[in-house]
Amino acid sequence: MFRFVRHSIRRKLMLVVIVTTLAALLFTAIVLVAYDVRTYQRSWVNDLATQAEILGRAAAPALAFDDPMSAYHYLSLLRARPQIEAAAIYKADGTLFATYRREEGAQDFPTEIRPDGHRIVNNQLVLFRGIREGGEHMGTVYLSARYELFERLQSYLVIVGIALVASLLVAFVMSYWLQSAVTRPILEVSDVAHKVAERRDMSLRARKTTEDEVGYLVTTFNDMLGEIERRSAALQGTNRRLEEEMSVRQEAERALLASDQRKDEFLATLAHELRNPLAPLRNALEILKYSSGGSKDALTAREIMERQLRQLVRLVDDLLDVSRITTGKLVLKREDASFEEIIQSALDATAPYFETRQVRLQVTLPAEPLRLRADPTRLAQVFLNLLHNAAKFTDPGGSVTLRAEREGSELQVTVTDTGVGIPEAKMPLIFDMFAQVDQRLERSHSGLGVGLSLARRLVELHGGTIEAASDGLGKGTRFTVRLPAPQGVDDPRAEDAPRAEGERSADGGRRAEGERQRDAAGGSERRVNNSGGPRRILLADDNSDFLESFATMLRDMGHEIHCASDGLEALRMAGEIHPEVAFLDIGLPKLNGYELARRIRELPHAEGMTLIAVTGWGQENDRERARQAGFHHHMIK
């Protein structure tokens, strides 16, 4: 070979041209094919992953509300993507929720969900993508698309082969007299190919200096770059559109979150506003109770009003607890508490309801004393809700059983009723907020659907669990509560341990500070009555019904009452009459209750005066503001 070209410049040039041409074209083809393969796989995988993410976000509400038709509607939109042959959405437990096939019977869907990622099997690109909402795994998106890499490579190889054959033929024929015209374009093509590979800049082009086969090679090379550039631009445009769609969806999510926040604020405000008319109603009932005489019908009417008022107060308190749970303000005030006292508190509160419903109640408690490290108020609320629900859904003549027993380091409390039971389809929903098992218009059982959700949240805050079971409609229901009960906590010596007097928890528990802070106007006025004879009392409230009813009730108890309807009038009267006790509303006109308390504290004879804040707001920050303003007590209307 070397002898053949040693003495011939033409042959040397021909060999150089042929070898250079061959090397440049092969290198260019390899770089472009490798780049295209890598770009094709990456772009296709990214495109499929983005499609799966969009499907997952769109199908999350359908999964949450068990709506496969909506999920199928989203999947059917994939008909606009001919490369995608099959798609499916799986639930969190791995069962199929909705499917899509471009051709019926084309393939089976996998029975096993793989981890998030992709794989290529038999010219098919398969991708799994988890669906997550608020940090919770809700399901998985499955996509299967044609992976046309081999067809793509075949097309490139044909083009490269044609280019190689044509270039070598031209180089062999024309190298004898067009050395410079042949070598220059090839070198430029090689240079452009290197720059494209290094910079990934598809806008580069090789200069065309001839109109022969070498020029055609340059044109073909430039066309290849142009095609790649167009496809890259199209892919970038698709990515931009997907980003815009994601931005729109994120904006919609933010709007939903803002709407949910407004809903929570509305519930808190509604509960507060409902307390204002409830307080004078309760006061009026107390006045009727202490009034002498009255017919049997009047007594019956008053008892009905008391029962319905208790139910209304309970609903308002549940609304307030909902707002605390959703805003994360529900916390516990733990102390060393007697389990027997907790249960007795719940039994005392539900006894009138059991009597009204004519439902028998059987209670079995452990023989030995048992103490828990818990919030007794909130734990009593759990069992109160369970007992109330059991009586509400049990027909007259039925029975409810409460059984408590220690199992190792746990306390197990079971509430069983002989009532209407729960259908199997409704069982997973009964602990959801606002869930109603019976949603018929003619249902006979009222309620907001928050009691069981509150019970579960309170049990979980105590480190326990709550479960529900039912054999079906008409076969009763069984709720089982398990709470930590370490062996050392129920030591009899713990009976002598001092209990934390404490205030209500930051979430605004309904009963706290022992018996000192009962809701509405039932507890504080009796303490005034039983604290050593008649007292001189100042009442300040802009609600005339509450003011009049409260004053009448306290006068019936023998106290001297002075009333004011705004803050400035109350301040003037406090300086004139020197009251021993002052009940001050927080939302007073002209001068709010906080500022009024501060100014009263500055009066010369205010040292022995007891200030009590009267308000519908009961969260910890409201109590703290009252303490800082100088109030001794905080009473919820």
Salt bridges, closest charged atoms under 4 A:
ASP36 OD2 - ARG152 NE 2.28
ASP47 OD2 - ARG81 NH2 2.26
GLU53 OE2 - ARG57 NE 3.18
GLU53 OE1 - ARG129 NE 3.23
ASP66 OD1 - LYS91 NZ 3.79
GLU85 OE2 - ARG146 NH1 3.59
ASP116 OD2 - ARG132 NH1 3.52
GLU148 OE2 - ARG146 NE 3.34
GLU188 OE1 - ARG207 NH2 3.17
ASP191 OD2 - LYS195 NZ 3.30
GLU211 OE1 - LYS208 NZ 3.46
GLU227 OE1 - ARG230 NH2 2.82
GLU227 OE2 - ARG231 NE 2.88
GLU229 OE1 - ARG205 NH2 2.84
GLU251 OE1 - ARG254 NH2 2.53
GLU253 OE2 - ARG57 NH1 3.16
ASP260 OD1 - LYS263 NZ 3.39
ASP264 OD1 - LYS263 NZ 3.02
GLU273 OE2 - HIS272 ND1 3.21
GLU286 OE2 - LYS289 NZ 3.83
GLU286 OE1 - ARG526 NH2 2.77
GLU306 OE2 - LYS289 NZ 3.66
GLU306 OE2 - ARG302 NH1 2.97
ASP317 OD1 - ARG275 NH2 2.73
ASP317 OD2 - ARG510 NE 3.61
ASP318 OD1 - ARG510 NH2 2.57
ASP321 OD1 - ARG324 NH1 2.83
ASP321 OD1 - ARG378 NH2 3.32
ASP321 OD2 - ARG510 NH2 2.88
ASP336 OD2 - ARG371 NE 3.12
GLU341 OE1 - ARG499 NH1 2.95
GLU405 OE1 - ARG403 NE 3.99
ASP438 OD1 - ARG440 NE 2.89
GLU467 OE1 - ARG482 NH1 3.48
ASP490 OD2 - ARG406 NH2 2.68
ASP491 OD2 - ARG493 NH2 2.61
GLU495 OE2 - ARG371 NH1 2.94
GLU501 OE2 - ARG516 NH2 2.90
GLU503 OE1 - ARG627 NH1 2.13
ASP507 OD1 - ARG378 NH2 2.69
GLU513 OE1 - ARG516 NH2 2.77
GLU515 OE1 - ARG518 NH2 2.06
ASP519 OD1 - ARG282 NH1 3.04
ASP519 OD2 - ARG511 NH1 3.39
ASP541 OD2 - LYS637 NZ 3.04
GLU560 OE2 - HIS562 NE2 2.68
ASP566 OD2 - LYS590 NZ 3.74
GLU576 OE1 - ARG572 NH1 3.14
GLU580 OE1 - ARG535 NE 3.83
ASP585 OD1 - LYS637 NZ 3.77
GLU595 OE1 - ARG598 NH1 3.56
GLU595 OE2 - ARG599 NE 3.37
GLU620 OE2 - ARG627 NH2 2.92
GLU624 OE1 - ARG627 NH2 2.61
